[in-house]
Amino acid sequence: MAEEVKAEMVSTVQEILVSVGDRVKVDDPVVMLESMKMEIPVIVESAGTVSSINVKPGDVLQPGDLIAVIS
């Protein structure tokens, strides 16, 4: 089952830490966000392969926006 990694708060994408096709483990960070001058790593809750990345650096995210899909 695929895991949809979503934004939890209004934030800006600072850096993409993975590429499509990369294998990730539980608690691996996939992107670094910035909100209110704090850097916030977004981590995955399940192991798998990155099947899509739906953001790019500089994107402003709203709560619930899709960041990536892990399958």
N, C-alpha and C positions, 0 to 999 in steps of 0.2 A: 504494500500500500504506500502511495506517495505521501511525503510530508510537504505541506505548503508552509514555507517560512514567510511570516508576515511581520510588518512593522507594528510595534506596540504603542508608538507615540509619534508625534510630529517630529521629524528629524531630517537631516540631510545625509545622503550617502557620501562618505569620505573616501572609502577604498573597497574594492572588490578583492577578496582574499582567495577565491577559488575560481576555477574555470569549468565550463561544461565538460562533463566526462570525468572529472576528478572524483576519487573515492573519499568519502568523509566518514569520520567516526562520531559517536555520541559526544557532544560537548565541543566539537570542532567549530571555530568561528568561520562564517562564510562572508560576512561583510562587516565593515566598521562604519558606524553611524555617528553623527555629531548632533547633540541636542543641548541647548543651553550651555554651550562651551565645554561640554563633557563628551569624551569619546566612549561609545557604547558598542561592544562587540555583539553581533547577533550570532547565536550558536544554534546548532541543530540538535534535535532531540532524538534522532534515530540515525543509524548508520545507513549508508547507501551511496548512490552515485548522483552527482549533480546533473539533473536533466535539463534545467533551464535557469538562467539568471535574467530577471525581469527588470533590473535597474542598472543605472550607470552612475559614475561619480558626478556629484552635483545635483542629482535628482532630489527634490523635496518630497518626502513621504508623509502620508497621513495614516492614522491608525487603521490597520487592516489591509494596507496596500501589500500586494504580493512582491516579495523580494526574490525568492528562488524556490525551485521544486527539487526535492531529493527523492529519488525512486529506488 
